Amino acid sequence: MVVRLRGTVAASAPHTIVLLAPGRGRWDLLVVPPDTSEEAAEPLMAAAASGHV
C-alpha cells in the first residue's frame, strides 16, 4: 500500500485529515490537538462519534 500526503488549506475543516482509498472509500478523521482542554474536546468527540462534524 502506498500512502501519499498532500497539504491543503481547507478553511471548512482545519482539524481534519481525509483518507482516500480508490475503490475502498473515504474516511474523514477529526484531529483534536493534544493541548485541547477536556471540556472543549468532549463535545467535539461526541459530535464526531455521532457523525455530526
Backbone bond lengths (Angstrom), bond angles and torsions (degrees), N, CA, C in turn:
res aa  C-N    CA-C-N  psi(-1)  N-CA   C-N-CA  omega(-1)  CA-C   N-CA-C  phi
1 M - - - 1.445 - - 1.523 108.15 -
2 V 1.299 115.85 137.45 1.455 122.43 178.66 1.521 108.67 -108.39
3 V 1.321 116.39 132.55 1.460 121.51 176.69 1.512 107.76 -115.60
4 R 1.327 116.16 125.49 1.460 120.87 177.54 1.514 107.54 -117.47
5 L 1.305 115.90 136.09 1.455 121.33 178.52 1.511 109.64 -109.72
6 R 1.307 115.18 137.32 1.464 120.50 178.02 1.518 107.36 -140.27
7 G 1.285 116.59 125.97 1.455 120.72 179.07 1.511 111.39 -83.88
8 T 1.320 115.35 138.59 1.457 121.06 174.73 1.524 108.11 -139.19
9 V 1.295 115.62 160.44 1.463 121.10 176.38 1.523 106.69 -108.99
10 A 1.317 115.86 102.68 1.464 121.13 179.43 1.517 108.18 -113.88
11 A 1.309 116.67 101.81 1.462 120.87 -177.72 1.520 112.05 -61.60
12 S 1.324 117.11 -26.48 1.462 119.90 -178.09 1.523 112.88 -75.27
13 A 1.317 118.61 -19.70 1.458 121.29 -177.45 1.531 110.70 -147.74
14 P 1.337 117.96 67.97 1.462 119.76 -174.47 1.529 114.44 -68.06
15 H 1.326 118.58 -20.32 1.462 120.73 -178.96 1.521 111.09 -114.87
16 T 1.330 115.29 41.47 1.456 120.69 -178.01 1.524 110.25 -126.67
17 I 1.320 114.89 138.64 1.463 121.65 171.36 1.519 106.31 -113.50
18 V 1.321 117.00 130.76 1.457 121.68 -179.77 1.524 108.38 -107.40
19 L 1.328 115.51 125.17 1.458 121.38 175.49 1.515 107.91 -104.46
20 L 1.329 116.62 125.73 1.458 122.04 178.65 1.518 109.13 -117.03
21 A 1.318 116.59 127.63 1.458 121.91 177.94 1.527 107.16 -127.44
22 P 1.327 117.16 102.26 1.467 119.69 -179.14 1.527 111.03 -51.79
23 G 1.321 115.18 126.95 1.454 120.79 179.86 1.520 114.26 81.01
24 R 1.335 117.07 -6.39 1.471 120.42 -178.27 1.522 112.68 -121.19
25 G 1.315 118.38 -22.20 1.451 119.85 176.44 1.503 115.18 127.09
26 R 1.313 113.17 -171.31 1.462 122.58 -178.14 1.527 107.91 -131.49
27 W 1.328 115.60 139.68 1.450 121.41 176.85 1.520 108.41 -130.55
28 D 1.329 116.30 125.69 1.461 122.38 176.36 1.521 107.28 -100.76
29 L 1.321 116.56 118.87 1.461 121.69 -176.81 1.526 109.82 -107.75
30 L 1.306 116.32 127.90 1.457 121.86 176.02 1.522 108.49 -83.57
31 V 1.318 116.91 131.11 1.459 122.08 177.32 1.525 107.71 -109.91
32 V 1.321 115.84 116.09 1.461 120.97 176.95 1.527 106.52 -99.94
33 P 1.329 117.73 114.25 1.468 120.43 -178.04 1.536 111.13 -55.58
34 P 1.327 117.45 144.08 1.461 121.05 -175.61 1.525 114.28 -62.63
35 D 1.317 118.21 -22.01 1.465 119.36 -180.00 1.536 112.79 -90.46
36 T 1.340 117.17 8.74 1.456 121.61 177.49 1.529 108.94 -72.52
37 S 1.323 116.09 134.26 1.468 119.13 179.75 1.531 109.73 -67.99
38 E 1.320 115.78 155.80 1.457 120.59 178.75 1.526 110.66 -60.29
39 E 1.330 116.49 -38.55 1.456 120.62 -179.82 1.532 111.95 -62.97
40 A 1.318 116.90 -35.75 1.463 120.91 179.05 1.524 111.85 -80.69
41 A 1.336 116.98 -35.31 1.467 120.91 -175.86 1.525 112.78 -75.61
42 E 1.323 117.13 -34.28 1.463 119.95 -174.99 1.528 113.55 -57.79
43 P 1.351 119.99 -48.99 1.474 117.93 178.88 1.535 112.81 -66.97
44 L 1.332 117.46 -31.16 1.471 119.93 176.86 1.512 110.74 -64.26
45 M 1.332 116.84 -45.24 1.456 121.11 -179.72 1.531 111.22 -66.61
46 A 1.333 117.15 -38.82 1.464 120.86 177.94 1.527 110.48 -63.91
47 A 1.340 117.10 -42.23 1.465 120.73 178.66 1.529 110.93 -65.73
48 A 1.327 116.60 -40.03 1.468 120.39 178.52 1.526 110.77 -64.20
49 A 1.324 116.58 -42.38 1.456 121.40 -178.87 1.533 111.45 -64.97
50 S 1.322 116.21 -30.75 1.471 119.81 -179.46 1.525 112.31 -89.71
51 G 1.342 116.94 -5.36 1.462 120.83 179.69 1.513 114.58 83.03
52 H 1.325 117.62 20.96 1.465 121.44 -177.18 1.521 114.00 -108.04
53 V 1.313 117.87 23.32 1.478 120.29 178.38 1.502 108.43 -103.25
